[in-house]
């Protein structure tokens, strides 16, 4: 997996976002100076499959409150979602799914899929009436059956694009 450094990012933050030890990232990138990374720089994140090997892509529209699943560029299914409220908006950007945790409990419903942005994920809900609204703390909420179906379909490393 290749990560492109964004403005303001540090190697420590990238390490936390991907839940990958800092030393593992440094070892996988022997030519970089860990104290001087720059926007646009490509950094190998070890432990994830190459993006080109994954046929799926998830597209999240915050304004439309939909999550669209594509396979080799062809729309497979579209799901209704809930997104972040004004004070805790859903983060716009390009991420990957880095892990899956069934039955996380509480407000996360029956499935949690972490994004490569610390503290954010795609998950189920214990409040199905919230789907279609801007009510979360920034995560993407789905009906439990929908997030379970999505988790069975997409592998770790699946790209996720979030836009307004």
N, C-alpha and C positions, 0 to 999 in steps of 0.2 A: 504494500500500500504506500502510495506517495502522498504526502501532505504538502500543500503549498502554503508557505508562511504568509500570514495576514499582518497588516500594520498593527503594531503594538503587542504582538504575541511574543512570548518568551519560550525557550525550550522547556522550562519547568511547567508552564501552563499547557503546552502541547502534550507533555508527558501525562499530566493529570487528565486532560481531555480524553486521551486514548487509553487511560488506565494502564499505561505501559511504563515500566521503570525507566527513569532518565538515563541510567547507564546503558540500558538495552538500546535506546535510541542513539546515544553517542557511539556505541559499538557498531551499530548498523550504518553509521555515517562517518567513517574515519576522516574524511576530508573537510568536515565542517569545523568551524570554531564555535564551540557551544556558548561562548560569551558574546558572539557577534553574528547572530542570524539576522536576516533582512527580508522585507516583504518580497514575495515572488520566488524566494528560494525553495527548492524542492528538498524535502526531507523524507527519507525512508522510515516508515513506521513498521517495525518487525512484528510478525505474528498475525498479520491480516493478509488475505488473498489479494492478488493484483486485481485492480478494478476491472480490467479487460476480461477477466475470467468469470465475472458475474453478469448474467443476462438481465438481471432486474434493476430497476431504478424506481425510487419513490419520489413523487412530486407532491409537495404540500402547498396548497393555496390558503393563506391565512384569511384573506378577504372572502373567498368563496366557502371557506371551512370545509374543504375537501382534501382527501388524500387519494392520489391516483397511483396505481401500480402499473408499471410498464414492464414488458418483457421484450427484449431486443427492439425497443422503440415503439412497440405496439401496445396500446392501452388494453390492459387485462380486466381491470375493475376499478371502480371509484367508490370511496367510502366517505360517509359523513363523519366529521370530527368536531371536537371542541378545541379551542385554542386559548392562548393566554389573554388575560384581561389587560386593560390599558396600563396599569402600573407594573405588570409583570408579563410583558409581551413575549410571544414565541420568537426565538432568535432566528433572524433571516440569515441564510448562508447555505453552504454545502457541507454535509457531514456524512458519516457512515454509521451503520448499526454496528456497535462493538460487542454487545452481549445480549443475551436473553435470559429472563428469570421468570419462570412460571410461578403463579400464586404468590406475588409479592405482598399481598394483604392490603388492608386499609383502602384508601381512595384509589389505589392503582389497579383495582380489579383483578383479573385472572392472568394478566401477562404484562411484563415490563421489558421493553427493548431500549437499552441505553444508546444515546447518540454520542458521537465524538465531540461533545460539548458538555463539560462537567455539569451535573445536576439536571440534565434535560433528557427526555425520552419520549417514546411512543408507548402508550399503555392503555389498559382497559379502565373501567370506572365502576365505582359502587353507586354512582348517581347517573343512570342512563338518561335522565331528563336534561342533563347538561349538554348533551351532544347537539351541535349546531350553534352553540353560544361561545362567547369570549369570556370564560370563567376560570380557566386554569391558572396555575402559577408559571405558565410558559411552556409546559409540556403539551403534547398532542394526545388528546383523549379519544378513544374509540369505544364503540360497543364491545363488550367482552367477546362475543362470537366473532366479530370482525377482526379484532387484534389477534385472536388465537389463529384464525385462518391466515392472516398476514404473516404471523410468526412461523407457521408451518411451511409457508411458501418461500420466503426470502431467507438467504443465508447471511451469516455474519459477514460484514464487509459491504453489504448492499448500500449503494449511494443514496442519500436523502437530500433533496433540494427543497429548501423552504423559502418562499417568496411572498410578498404582499398579496 
